[in-house]
Amino acid sequence: MASRSSPRPRPRPRSEEQGIASGANNAIREVGGAIGVASLAAVFSAQGGYRSASLFVDGLVPALWVGAGAVGLAAALALLLPRQRKADGPAAGLAAGDAPAGVPVAT
């Protein structure tokens, strides 16, 4: 058995499941945004408040640092993800020596 040296293409949902996949993607994105806002609001309220301008800045600065740290961490993790190659044709994603489906293989 030969090992594949090229990455496999990302699986796509079947056409009848595309609505479900889209809804799941949107729901996860909304939940992530809500968690992010709640986390930054918790940092802000723990460190500052709305009573005066200086108290507002006292809460805003740590919340911004936490948000910047989260974005930096996400960017670093994104760089560690494996890259996907673009499909160049019908045989894209096949390892060297593999034949596309329907093509006879010489033995």
C-alpha positions as CSV (number, residue, x, y, z in Angstrom):
1,M,0.0,0.0,0.0
2,A,1.5,3.3,-1.0
3,S,1.3,6.3,1.3
4,R,-0.3,9.5,0.1
5,S,2.1,12.4,0.1
6,S,-0.4,15.1,-0.9
7,P,-3.1,16.3,1.5
8,R,-6.6,15.0,0.8
9,P,-9.2,17.6,-0.3
10,R,-11.5,18.8,2.4
11,P,-14.8,16.8,2.3
12,R,-17.8,18.8,1.2
13,P,-21.3,18.3,2.5
14,R,-23.8,16.7,0.1
15,S,-26.2,19.1,-1.6
16,E,-29.1,18.1,0.6
17,E,-26.9,18.8,3.7
18,Q,-25.6,22.2,2.7
19,G,-28.3,24.1,4.6
20,I,-27.6,22.2,7.8
21,A,-23.8,22.9,7.4
22,S,-24.5,26.5,6.8
23,G,-26.8,26.8,9.8
24,A,-24.2,25.0,12.0
25,N,-21.5,27.4,10.8
26,N,-23.6,30.4,11.5
27,A,-24.6,29.2,15.0
28,I,-21.0,28.4,16.0
29,R,-19.9,31.8,14.8
30,E,-22.7,33.6,16.8
31,V,-21.9,31.6,19.9
32,G,-18.2,32.4,19.6
33,G,-19.0,36.1,19.2
34,A,-21.3,36.1,22.3
35,I,-18.6,34.3,24.4
36,G,-16.0,36.9,23.3
37,V,-18.2,39.8,24.1
38,A,-19.2,38.3,27.5
39,S,-15.5,37.6,28.4
40,L,-14.4,41.1,27.5
41,A,-17.3,42.6,29.4
42,A,-16.4,40.5,32.5
43,V,-12.8,41.8,32.3
44,F,-14.1,45.4,31.9
45,S,-16.6,45.2,34.8
46,A,-14.0,43.6,37.1
47,Q,-11.4,46.3,36.5
48,G,-13.5,49.4,35.9
49,G,-16.9,50.9,35.3
50,Y,-19.0,53.8,34.0
51,R,-18.9,56.2,37.0
52,S,-16.0,58.3,35.7
53,A,-13.7,58.6,32.7
54,S,-10.7,57.3,34.6
55,L,-12.7,54.3,35.9
56,F,-13.9,53.6,32.3
57,V,-10.3,53.6,31.1
58,D,-9.2,51.4,34.0
59,G,-11.6,48.8,32.7
60,L,-11.1,49.3,29.0
61,V,-7.3,48.9,28.9
62,P,-7.2,45.4,30.5
63,A,-10.2,44.3,28.3
64,L,-8.4,45.5,25.2
65,W,-5.2,43.6,26.2
66,V,-7.2,40.4,26.8
67,G,-8.9,40.9,23.4
68,A,-5.5,41.5,21.7
69,G,-4.1,38.4,23.4
70,A,-7.0,36.3,22.2
71,V,-6.5,37.5,18.6
72,G,-2.7,36.9,18.8
73,L,-3.3,33.4,20.1
74,A,-5.8,32.6,17.4
75,A,-3.4,33.9,14.7
76,A,-0.6,31.7,16.1
77,L,-2.9,28.7,16.1
78,A,-4.0,29.4,12.6
79,L,-0.4,29.4,11.4
80,L,-0.1,25.8,12.8
81,L,-3.0,24.5,10.7
82,P,-2.0,22.4,7.7
83,R,-2.4,24.2,4.4
84,Q,-4.8,23.0,1.7
85,R,-3.7,22.9,-1.9
86,K,-6.0,24.3,-4.6
87,A,-7.5,21.7,-7.0
88,D,-5.9,22.1,-10.4
89,G,-8.1,19.7,-12.3
90,P,-10.0,16.4,-12.2
91,A,-6.9,14.5,-10.8
92,A,-6.0,17.1,-8.2
93,G,-5.3,15.7,-4.8
94,L,-4.1,12.3,-6.0
95,A,-0.7,11.1,-4.9
96,A,2.0,10.4,-7.5
97,G,1.2,7.2,-9.3
98,D,-2.5,7.2,-8.5
99,A,-5.0,7.3,-11.4
100,P,-8.3,9.1,-11.4
101,A,-11.5,7.1,-11.1
102,G,-12.4,5.5,-14.4
103,V,-8.9,5.4,-15.9
104,P,-7.5,1.9,-16.4
105,V,-4.3,1.2,-14.4
106,A,-1.4,-0.5,-16.1
107,T,0.0,-3.4,-14.0
